[in-house]
Amino acid sequence: MKCPFCGQSDTKVIDSRPADDNSSIRRRRQCERCGKRFTTYEKLETMPLMVIKKDNSREAYDRSKIEAGILHSCHKRPVSPQQIGLMIDEIENQIFNREEREVPTSAIGELVMAKLKEVDEVAYVRFASVYREFKDVNTFMEELGKLLKK
């Protein structure tokens, strides 16, 4: 591992421990030349995932897009940052557990809606109104009716 301070490639590992619920390893390293310490994270490389959009174009999977949608839906709602992080992790695990190289945005949207419905119904309706592109009040009321029946 290259030292970020002096560029020397000769560094030694001082300490290793699991990080992020055992999904990565945190290593403290020390440069043999300058003596400065720094932290690195080692994570399992997963297969690249492509997302198929509504117009059939493809783009690389981007976790931050799910996070932005959930944060926007949960704005001023009693949902903690920990709950949001856990939701995103669970959604991402479900996506990667499919073991498919391409996933449609519709599948991702449904996973997000299912998680939001479990955590906060108002956030769910906010997300659904944008995701399902409600055209009028009647469509919105139909979705609310489904929610109230359950």
C-alpha positions in Angstrom: 0.0 0.0 0.0 1.4 3.4 -1.0 1.8 6.0 1.7 -0.5 9.0 1.1 2.1 11.3 2.7 5.4 10.5 1.0 4.4 8.0 -1.8 6.6 5.2 -0.4 5.2 1.8 -1.3 6.8 0.1 1.7 4.3 0.2 4.6 3.5 -2.2 7.4 0.2 -3.2 8.9 0.0 -2.2 12.6 -3.6 -3.3 13.4 -6.4 -5.1 11.5 -10.0 -5.5 12.6 -13.4 -6.1 11.1 -15.4 -3.0 10.1 -18.9 -2.4 8.8 -20.6 -5.5 10.3 -17.8 -7.7 9.1 -18.2 -6.7 5.4 -14.8 -5.1 5.3 -11.4 -4.9 7.1 -10.0 -1.8 8.7 -6.2 -1.7 8.7 -3.9 0.8 10.4 -0.7 1.1 8.5 2.6 2.9 9.1 5.0 4.1 6.5 8.5 2.6 6.8 10.1 5.8 5.4 8.3 8.8 7.0 6.7 6.9 10.0 3.3 8.5 9.5 0.2 6.3 10.1 -3.0 6.0 8.0 -6.0 3.8 7.7 -7.1 1.7 4.8 -10.3 -0.4 4.3 -10.3 -3.7 2.4 -13.7 -4.7 0.9 -14.8 -7.6 -1.2 -15.0 -6.6 -4.8 -18.5 -7.3 -6.2 -19.4 -7.8 -9.8 -20.3 -4.6 -11.6 -24.0 -4.0 -11.6 -25.8 -2.1 -14.4 -29.2 -0.5 -13.9 -31.7 -0.6 -16.8 -33.7 2.6 -16.8 -37.2 3.1 -18.1 -36.0 4.2 -21.5 -33.9 1.0 -21.7 -30.6 2.9 -21.4 -28.1 1.4 -18.9 -26.0 3.1 -16.3 -23.7 1.9 -13.5 -25.4 1.2 -10.1 -25.1 4.2 -7.8 -26.0 3.7 -4.1 -26.2 7.5 -3.6 -29.3 7.6 -5.9 -31.2 5.3 -3.5 -30.0 7.3 -0.6 -31.1 10.6 -2.1 -34.6 9.2 -2.8 -35.0 7.9 0.7 -33.6 11.0 2.3 -36.0 13.2 0.3 -39.0 11.0 1.2 -38.0 11.0 4.9 -37.4 14.7 5.1 -38.9 16.0 8.4 -40.2 12.6 9.3 -39.3 10.7 12.5 -36.9 8.4 10.8 -33.3 8.3 12.2 -30.2 8.4 10.1 -29.5 4.9 11.4 -32.8 3.6 10.1 -32.1 5.2 6.7 -28.6 3.6 6.6 -30.0 0.2 7.6 -32.8 0.5 4.9 -30.3 1.3 2.2 -28.0 -1.6 3.3 -30.9 -4.0 3.2 -32.1 -2.8 -0.2 -28.5 -3.0 -1.5 -28.1 -6.6 -0.1 -31.4 -7.6 -1.8 -30.2 -6.2 -5.1 -26.8 -7.9 -5.0 -28.3 -11.2 -3.7 -30.2 -11.4 -7.0 -26.8 -12.2 -8.6 -27.8 -10.5 -11.8 -25.5 -8.2 -13.7 -28.5 -6.0 -14.8 -31.4 -4.8 -12.6 -34.3 -2.7 -13.8 -35.0 0.5 -12.0 -38.6 -0.8 -11.4 -37.2 -3.6 -9.3 -35.1 -1.2 -7.2 -38.1 1.2 -6.8 -40.3 -1.6 -5.6 -37.7 -2.6 -3.0 -37.4 1.0 -1.8 -41.1 1.3 -1.5 -41.4 -1.9 0.4 -38.8 -0.8 3.0 -40.3 2.7 3.3 -43.8 1.2 3.9 -42.3 -0.8 6.8 -40.6 2.2 8.4 -42.8 5.2 7.7 -46.1 5.3 5.7 -45.9 9.0 4.9 -42.3 8.6 3.5 -43.7 5.7 1.5 -46.5 7.8 0.0 -44.0 10.6 -0.8 -41.7 8.2 -2.6 -44.5 6.4 -4.4 -46.0 9.7 -5.7 -42.8 10.5 -7.5 -41.8 6.9 -8.4 -45.2 6.0 -9.8 -45.7 9.4 -11.3 -49.2 10.0 -10.0 -50.9 12.1 -12.7 -53.8 13.3 -10.6 -55.5 13.3 -7.2 -57.5 10.2 -8.0 -54.4 8.1 -8.5 -53.0 9.4 -5.3 -56.2 8.6 -3.4 -56.2 5.0 -4.8 -52.7 4.5 -3.4 -53.8 5.9 0.0 -56.8 3.7 -0.1 -54.6 0.6 -0.6 -52.5 1.7 2.4 -55.5 2.3 4.6 -56.9 -1.1 3.8 -53.8 -2.8 5.1 
